Amino acid sequence: MLMSKESLYSQLPANVFVLPSYARRPGPSTHATGDLPAKSLWSVPSLLRICIVCATYVNVNIRDIDKIYVRTGIYHGGEPLCDNVNTQRVLCSNPRWNEWLSYDIYLADLPRAARLCLSICCVKGRKGTKEEHCPLAWGNINLFDYKDTLVAGKMALNLWPVPHGLEDLLNPIGVGGSNPNKETPCLELEFTCFSHAVKFADAVQIEEHANRSMLRELGLNCCLVGLSNRLARDSSLLDSELEQLHSICHRDPLSEITEQEKDFLWRHRHYCVNIPDTLPKLLLSVKWNSRDEVAQMYCLLQEWPLIKPELSMELLDCNFPDPRVREFALKCLVKGLTDDKLSQYLIQLVQVLKYEQYLDNPLARFLLRKALTNQRIGHFYFWHLKSEMHSRTVSQRFGLMLEAFCRGCGMYLKHLNRQVEAMEKLVNLTDTLRQEKKDETQKMQMKFLVEQMRRPDYMDALQGFVCPLNPVHQLGNIRLDECRIMSSAKRPLWLNWENPDIMSELLFTNHEIIFKNGDDLRQDMLTLQIIRIMENMWQNQGLDLRMLPYGCLSIGDCVGLIEVVRSSHTIMQIQCKGGLKGALQFNSHALHHWLREKNKGDSYDAAIDLFTRSCAGYCVATFVLGIGDRHNSNIMVKDDGQLFHIDFGHFLDHKKKKFGYKRERVPFVLTQDFLLVISKGVQECTKTKEFERFQEMCYAAYLAIRQHANLLITLFSLMLSSGLPELQSFDDIAYLRKTLALDTSEQQALEYFTKQMNEAHHGGWTTKMDWIFHTIRHMPLTEAGHD
């Protein structure tokens, strides 16, 4: 029976936002001037000065380290606004300085997002040897509070431990604020106090200053033409200048902009408004330690046309900390980002919350609003936040956002609560298996698993809840006879639930999920998201490459879920079915024979076509992303011929090494086994029209991805704050520039990829050798993939 939307809504219970019982407390004051009227920062003529008083809880080995000092710097994003300044060196036993440090920047020239970055450093090395400077702990402080007020007075800052891979003494893009762990090293600081609170300039003052600085520039241009490239304002461009502007605009986000190009962009900033996509490059050209340029950029931003959401996301990374810039990016997202696209990019948008200066910000409000108005977005928003609650750097921020969401999500809260209860039971179960039962036999472990899961509290928790991997699916009764412990070291669980849907007989009768405790699935989740986005790019260009980005969700600290793909088998399993010759790679026809047996008659051609398309897609995707550790246990094929890859523990060319050499010697996997399937069993595979068709698919797929290189680079850049071991810096992401040959023309890039493809199938024998040794090591195991 059909009924109107209004009638349906009228019958639903009221969804009331549950207000907290506590009252909102006023924020802590960051200045010591009481309630006196504020004065404008831009009217203060003095230089920035900060006093480093002393440090406590600094634990060092005094036999190795004699003296320590504090390194400080004033930063805007990752860029220094002036030279770094160090304190004097003092003995570890008495870390007191009481030293006022002066910086080569006026208070009036501080940008709104300026932050003080500090680290306690030690000096290693004895007389006659080269000194080695190492950070012991670090911290960052925003120089303005959320009310635009300059910090003043005394402050204690608990510092953070040095992250793995930090190459510099300071960590300017790290989290701001004090470490909640009070037993960490602590620095006592003092900022200059003024008779009045000092606030950043308001909109009226900014506009007035921009107009004055513009008039000064025009006056200089009239009197001293050519005095400075940065002080020229033009109304029109020559053809060569316009061409240069477009050239700079279309570069990828990692491409370097020279100082001359920055001058050129700033000189033509008013014309850039006519080419909105120049905005990220223009913002990188602003001298953020010059209030003249900052004021003019703010005024330009007010008249700037909205840009595409994919481009505006670039303005949310660590290079663009200014709140007005980030607010503009949000306007573009609100206007142009559909809910489907938001779901696609949600992982990145949650990550860049870490770059926001304050807990309350436009991005947080935007995501919360979307999460509360779209249940699918809300579901994954919840899990992306909750999965990082173990991290002290974000637990306060993400905890408050989770609380706001849970108070507003209404009836769906009980479904989320059921999911959390179920996941906690599985964590407890796998912890016991890994720690207390690790020395017992597989049979005894299985007995323990079944006994535990039959307990009433486990049965209640593990049945009848929404699937965290996909909120559309409901998990019914658990099928204990189909559950098992997998063979890998972390003891993942292969779990099986009934599908309670009344149409399950026509769809699928069960849900199979792998639960992992001890493996970080965030890299798998990111890779599968990128593969899904690649498939969308191809489909938009008429390419159907039948990718299979199965479900994968990180739900906690090295805890997550993986969807089991139905009717799928690893290449190794299929080869082993072909006897010893197939298992040891002597018979390359085993895969083709198996596929032909599974798809007889008319379905054979369809299976070959499906294999060819999916193989082309994964060849391009694994090459571009530099996915490593490709062996015959993590490449799978479905009964209908669809090929797909699993287990993405290595990407961006972080491939496994043996004795210092990379084990994988080909750009991507394209063995004789695959070529025989593509050519329908013809021995001279590369001379067939089927192989030519396969090549054309690969070429088209590669060029399509290359056209969207900027988006791929942006998506990886926004994940830098995640702390993934193989995604630590922009240098890691630069691998994408190499595989997509972004410094060459399209024709040259295609020639480069063709060469890589030739290397892949001519060097397929090296892959086969690797597979032989892998098969010999794992032949006793009969687990399916995902392990």
N, C-alpha and C positions, 0 to 999 in steps of 0.2 A: 504494500500500500504506500502510495506517495503522499507526502505531506509537505507543507511549506516550511522553509528554513525557520521563519519566525515562530511557527507553532512548535517546532521541535525544540528550539532554544528556550521557549517559555516553560517547557516541561522539565528542563534540566535544573538541578539544584544550584543555588547561587554559589559562585566561586569567589569566596571572600579571601582577600589577602590577610594572612595572619600576622599582625603586628607583634614585634618583640615586646616582652614585658618590661624591659629596661628602657629608660628615657635616653634620648640622644645626648651624649655628653659633648661639651665644646671641645674642639681640637686643641692640642697642646700649643702654647704660644711659642713662636720661634724668635721672638724679639723681646727685649727687656725695657720697653718704653711705655708700658701701660696702655691707657686708652687715649693718649694724646693724638691730635690730628696727624695724618700721614703727610709726608712730603714725597715728591717725585724723585725717583732714582736719577732721572736725567738732569736734575738740578744739583746733584752731589758731585763736586769736582775732584774728590780724592781718589787715590789708587786703592786697589783691593789689598787688605792686610789681614792675615790670620795668625793667631798664636797657637803653637803646639805646646801644650802644658806638660803632660806626662803620659806614660803608658802603664797599664797594669796587666797582670796575667800573661806576661810574655815569657813563654817557656822555650828556652834554647839550651843547647849543650855548650856550656862555657868553655869546654876544652877545645871545641872546634871553632867557636865564634867568640870574638873578643868584644866587638862593638856593634851597635845597631844605630840606625837613623830612620827618620820618616821622610819618605818621598811624597811630594804633593804636586798636583797639577790641576788646572782649570780647563774643563773640557765641555764641548758641545757635541753630543753623540760620541763618536770615536775620534774627533778632531780636537787637538789642543788649541786653546784660544791665546795662549802665551807660553813662554818657556816654563818647564817644570822647575820647581824649587825644592831643595833638600834642606833638612835641619843639619845641625852639627852632629857628629858621631859621638855617642856616649857609651859608657860601659853597660853591659847587659844587666849587671847587678843593680844599677841605679838609673833606670830609663826616664830621666827628667830633663826637660829642655827649657821650658818657659821662654820660648824663642818666638818673636814676631817675624813672620815671613812676609815679604812684600812681593807683589806680582806686577809684571809689566802690562797691566791693563787697568783702565779707569773703571770705577764702579758704574759710571754712566754707559759704558760700552758693553756691559755684561748682557748677553742675550737671555731671554726668559727661561730657556732650558739649561742654563749653565749649571754645572755641578763641580764640586770639589772632590777630587779623587785622591785617595791616600793609600799608602802601604807602609808597614813597618818592614824595613829591609835589614839584612845582616851582611856583613863583609867577611868573606872567607879568604884564606890565604895568608901565609906568614911572610916575613921579610924575605925579599929576593924572589918571590913568586908573584905571578899576576893575580890581582884581586878579582874575586868573583862575588857579584852582588846578587842576592836571592831574596825574593819577597817571603815574609813569614805569615802575613795576614794583610787583608785589604778591605777597603770600605769606600763608599761614595755617599755624598750628601748633596741634595738639591739646594742651590743657593737661594731659591725662593720657595716659600710655602704655597699651599694650594690657594691662599688668598692673595697671591702676588706680592707678599711681603718679604723683603730681604732678611735673611737670618741674622741674628744679633745675639750677643751675650755668650754665656758658657754652655757647653754641650759635651755629653759623653757619648762616644760611638763605639759599640761593640763590633768588632771586625769579623770578616768571613775567612774561612780557610782557603788556601790557594787552590784553584781548580786544576785538574790535570790538563797539561798542554798549554798553560799560560806562559807565553814567551816574554812578555814585557813585565816591568816592575809594577805597573798600574793596570787596573782592569776597568777602563772607563765605561764599557757597555754592560758591566755587571749590575746587579740589583742595587737600588739605592736604599738608604736607611740602615738602621741598626740591626744586628743579628739578635734574634730573640733569645739565643743561648747566652746567658750572662757569664758563663765561665770561659768565654773566648777572650783573646787579647782586646783591651779596651783603650781607646785614646781619649784624653780630655783635651778639648779645643776651646778657643775663645775667639769670637768674631767681634768686630768693631761695633760699639754701641753709639747710637746717635740720640739727640734730644727728642726726635720724633721717629715713629716707624717710617721706614723707607719702602715705598711701593714701586713696582714696575710701572712704566708709563701707561696711561689709559688710552682709549681709542682716539680721543680728541687731541691729546698731546702727540700721539704718533703721527696723526695726519698733519698737524701743524709743523712738526719737525721735518716730515717728508717734504712738505711744500718749501720750507726754508732751504733744505739741502738741495732741492731741485733748482731753486733760484740761484744758489751759489754756483752750481754746476754750469747753468746757462751763462752766468756772468763770466765765469772763467773761460768758457768756450768763446765768448765774444772777444775777450782780451788776449787770451793765451791759447790759441788754437793748437791742438796737438800736445798740450802740456802733459796730459795723462790719458791713456787709452780708456781708463775706467771712468773718466769724467767727460764723456762725449755722449750726446743724446741725438739720435737720428730719427728722421720721419719716414725714410724709405731705404730700401736695400738694392744694391746692385745684384745682377743675376748670379754672379760668382759668390756673393755673400749669402744670398738666399740658398744656393746649393750647399754651401758650407753649413748653414744653419740646419737644413734638413739632414745632412750627413751626421752631424753631432746628435741630433734628436733621435735618429734611428739606431744608434749604437746600443749594445746590450748594457744592462746595469753594472756589469763588472768592468766595462771598458774604461780605460784611463782618460781623463780630460786634462789636457795640459794647461798650464797657467795662461798661456796665450789664448787658448780656446775659452777659458773662463772669462778673461777680459773681453773677448769678442761677444760672448753671450750676454754679459752684463751691459756692455755698450749698446746692444740691440734689445735690451730687456722689454722695451715698450712694444717693439714689433713682435716679440715672442708671444704676446697675447693672441695674435692672429694664428699662431701654431700651438694650440694648447698642449700638445704632447711634449713640448720642450720643457715643461715645468720641472720634472725631476732633475734634469741637467742644469737648469737655471738656478734651482735652489742649491745645488752643489757649488755653484759659482759665487754665491753670496759670501761676503766676508762677515761672518757672524759676530766678530769682535768689533764691528763698526756700526754704531747705532744709525748712522746716515743710511747705510745700505739696508739694514734690517727694517727701518721705518718705511723706506721706499718699497721693499719687497712686500711688506704687509699691505700697503695700499694697492699694489699690483694684484695681490691675491684676492682682494675684494672684487675686482672686476674680471678675474680670470674665469673663462668658461669651464664648466664641469668636464672632466676627462673620463675615459672608460674605466670601469671598476677594476679591471685587471691591471691597468697602469697605476691607478690610485693606490692599490695595495703596496706598491713599491715605496710609497711615502710613509708606510707604517713600520719600516724596518729601523734598525739602530742608527742609520745615517741621517734620519730626519726626526730629531727629538722635539722640535719646536711645537708647542700646543696649537698654534694657529694653523700650521701646516697640516698637522694630524687631524684637526677639525675639518679642514677643507677635504682631506682624503675621505673622511667619514661622510661628508655631504655627497660625494661622488658615489660612495657605496650605497647609501640610503636611496639615492635616485636610480642607480643603474643595476644594482645587484639583486637578481631574483632569488627566491628561496632555494631553488634547485642549485644555483651557482653558489649560494652561501653554504649549503650543505657540502658542496664539493671542496670549498676552501676553508671549512671550519677549523681544521687542525691548525692551520697557519694563523688564523685570526685569534684563536685562543692563545697561541704561543706569543704573539706580539703584544698581548696584554702586559707581558713582563717589561716591555720598553716604555710603558706609560709611567709618567712621573708620580701620579697620585692614584689612590684607590678609586675615586669617583672621576670618571673621564668619559668622553663621548663614545669611545669604542666599547667600554664596558656596558654602558646603557643601551647601545645599539644591539649588542649580542644578547643581553638579558631580555630586551623587548622581543627580539626574534625568537628566542628560546621559549618564551611564555606564550607566543601566538602561533607557534608551529611545533606540534608534538615531536615530530621526527628530529627537528633541529634541537629541541630541548633535551631529548633523550641522549644524543651524542654530546651535546654541550655539557651535560651532567657528568658523563663518564670521562670526557677529556679533562675536566677540572679535577674530578676526584682521583684520577690516575696519578696526579702529581702532588697530592696532599702530603706525601711523605717528605717532600723537599722543603726544608726550612726557608729557602729563599722565596718561595711563593705561597707557603701554607696560609699566611694571614690574608693575602689578597684573594687567593682562590677560595679560601674558607668562607670569607664574607660574601663572595659572589655565589657560592653554593647555597649559603643560607638564604640570600635574597631570592634565588630561584626556587628553592624548596618551599619557602613561605608563599610563593605566588603560583605554584604549578597546580594547585588544587588536587583533584582526585588522582592525578597521575603519580602523586607522591607515594601512595601505597604500593604502586607497581615498582617504582624505583627502590623502595624499601625492601620488597621481596627479592629483587635482583641482588641487592647488596648482601642480604642474609644468605642467599644461595652461594654467592661467590666467597663469602667468609668461611662457610662450611668447607668448600673445596680447597681453600687455602690451608685451613687447619689439617685437612686430610692429607694433602700432598706434603705439608711440612713434616708430618709424622712419618710418612713413607720414606722421605729423603733422609731424615735424621735418625729416627728410632728403629726403622725397619730396613735400613739400607743393606744390611748384611744378610738378610733372610732371603730364601729362595723366591723365585717368581710365583710359585704356587702358594707359598705362605703369605706373600704380599697380597695376592688376589683374594685369598680367604679373608684377610684383614679388611680389605677394601669392601667386600660384599657385606661383611658383618657390620661395619661402621655405617654403610649406606642404608642398611635395613633398620637401623635405630629410628625410633619415632621422630626424634628431632631432625634427623637428616632427611627422612622421607617427607616430612612437612616442608622443610626448606627447599628441597631439590625438585619439587614437582609443582606444576601449575603456575608458572611465572612467565613474564615476557622475556623473550630472548634478548640479551644485551647486544648481540651482534646485529640483530635486525628487529626493531620494535614491532614490525608487522606480524612476526611469528610468535606464537604461544608455544611454550614447552609443556607437554602434558606429563603423563606418568613416565618415570624413568625406567628403562629396560635394563635391569641389572645383568641379565644374561648376555647382553651385547656390549657391556662396558668392560674395559680392560686397562691395564697399566702398560704403557708403551716402554720400549727397551732403552731409550736414551738415558743419559746420566741423571737428568733432572726429574725423571719419572713423570712425564705428562700423562694425563688421563684421557682415554678415548671414551667419550660419553655418548649415550644414545637415549633419546626421548621419543615418546609417541607424539604424533601430530594430532592434536585434539580437534582440528578443523573438520567440520561435517563433510567437507569436500575432499578430505585427505586421500581417499581412494583414487580420485581423479588427478591429484597433484603428486604428493609424496606422503608416505605413511609414517615417516620418522624424521627426526633431526639428529644429525651426528656432528658433534663439536669436540675439538681437542682443547683441553684446559692445561695451560702451561704455567708452572710456578718455578721461577729461577732463570727464565730467559727474558731479555728485554725485547719486546715485540714492536717497539715504536718505529724502528727502522723498517721492519716488514710493513707496518701500517702505512708509513710514508711512501714506500716504493709502490705498494698496491694502489694508493691514491693517485700517484703520478701515472701509473699504467692506465688507470681508469680515465684520467684526463687526456692522456694520449689517444685513447680509443675515441673519445668525443671529438678530438681534433680531426682524426681520420674520417669519422662519420660525417662531419661537417663538410668534408671535401669529397664525399662520395666513396670513401674507401671502407669496406667492411672487412676488418681483419680479425674479427671474432676472438678478442682477448677475453681472459677469464680472471678478472681481479676478485678472487674469493674474499669472503669476509674475514677481517682480522681486527681485533680491538685490544688495546692495552687498557687494563682496568686498575692497575696499581704498580707498585715498585717491583718490576720484573715479573708481573703477573698479567696473563692475558688469555684471550680466546681466539681460536682459529676455526673457520668453517671447513668441514670435510666435504670435498666435491664428490658428488655421487658418481658411481660407475667409472672411476678413474684409477689408473695404475701407473706406477713408476716405470721408466724405461728399463730399469734393471729387472723388475718383476717380469716384464714382457720378454726381455731377452733370456731370462732364466727358464721361461716356459718353452723356449726354443732349444732346450737341451744344453749340454756343456759347451758346444760350439757357439751357441748364441750368447751364453753367459760370459764366455771368455772372448767375445768380440770377433771370433773367427768367421761367424756367419752374419753378415750385415743385412741379410734379408729377413731376419727374425721379426722385426717390427712390421714390415710390409705384409708378411704372411699372417701375422696376428690380426692386423687391421682388415685384411681380406676375409679372414674367417669370421670376424665379428660383423662384417657388412657385406653380405652376399647379394647378388642380383643388382637391382637398380640403386641400392643404397651405397654401393661401392664407390661410384663416381662422386657422390655427395660427400662421402667420408674423406676421399683424397682431396677434394676441393677445400673442405673444412680444415684438414691438416695443413694444406699449403698456405691458406690465409693466416691461420693462427701462428704457424711457424715463421712466416714473414714478419708478422707483428712483433713477436718476441725476439727475433733476431735484431730488429732495429731498436726495440726498447732496451734490451740487455746491453747492446753496444753503446747506445747514447748514455745510459746511466752507469756504465762501467760495472755491471753486476758480476761478481766473482763467485768462486767456489761452485762452478756448474759441473755437476756430475750426474750420472744416470739414476741417482736416487732423488734428485730434486727437480727433475723434468718429468712431467706426467702427461699421459694421453688418456682421454675418455674413450669409451667404447665407440662413440660416433665419429672419432677421428680428431677431436679438438685437442690441440697441444697447449700446455701451459707450464709455467715455471713456479716453483715454491721456494720457501726459505731464502730470504734476502738478507743474510747476515753480513754481506760485504757488498758495498757499492762505491761509486766514484773512484774506481780503480784501486780500492784497498783490497787487493787480492792476496790470498794465502801465499806464503813463501816457503821454500825448502832450501836450506843452506844459503839463504840470502837471495835466492832467485825465485821469481814468480813461477808457480807451478803451471799456471795456465798460459800457454804461449800463443793463443789465437784470440782475435778481437771478440768473437762470440762463437757459440756452439752451432756448427753446421756440419755434422758428420755424414759419412756415406749412408748410414741408416736412414737419416732424414731425406737425403737426396733420392734414395731408391723409392721411398714412399711418394715423393713429389712427382717422380718420373714414371710412376706406376710399375716399378720393377725393372725398368730398362737399365742394363748394366752401365752403359755410357750415359750417365744421367745428365751431364752438363751439355749434351748435344741435342736434347729434346726440346720441343716447343713448350712443354710443361715447365721446364726449368727456366726458360726465357720469361715465361709469364710470372713465375715466382720472383725472378730478378726485378722485373718491372714493378711488381707490388712493393718490393723492398725499397727501390729507388723512390717511388712516389711517397711511401710512408716516411722515409728519411727527410725528404724535402719538405713535407708537410710539417713535421716536427720542427725543422729548422726555421720555418716561418714564424713559429711561436716560441722561439728560443728565449725571448725576454721574459715570458710568463714562467717558463720552467726555472730560469735562474732566480726570478723573484720568489717563487714558491720555496725553493731551497734556502734562499737568503733569510726568509722569514722564519725558518726553522733553526737558525743558528743558536737561538736562546734555549733550545731543547736540551743541549748538552749531549747529543748523540756522539759516541766515540769517533765515528768516521765522518762527522759533520761539525768540525770545530772552528773553521775559519773560512773566509772567502777564498782562500787558496784551494780548499777542497772543492768548492763549487766551480772553480776555474776549469776543472776537468770537463765540464759540459761545454765550455767554449772550445776546447780541443776537439771533442768528438763531433761537434756540430760545425767545426771549421768556420767560426764566425769572423775570422779575419780575412776570409777569401770570398770570391764571388760564388754565386750559386753553382755555376758550371764547375769551378775548381773544387767546391765542396762535394759535388756528385762524383767527380773523379777520385777524390780522396776516399769516399765511402766505397766506391767500386773496388778500389785497391784493397780496402779492409775486408770486403766480402770475398775477394779472391784468396786472400790469406786465410780466411776462415775455412773455406772448403778444401783448399790445397793442404792446409795444415791440420785437417780433421783427424789424421792418423795420430797426432800427438794427443788429441782429446781421447781417442780410443785407447791409447796406452794408459792414460790416467784412469779411464773407466775400468780397464782390466784390473789394475791394482785395487781400485775402490771395491769392485765386485768380489775379488778374492777375500778382502778384509770383512765384507759384510754378507757373504753368501749364506751363512747360517740364519741370518735374520730374515723374517718374512713380513715385517711391518710394511704397511702402505706408506705413502709419502707423508709429508708434514712432520717428520720426526727428526 
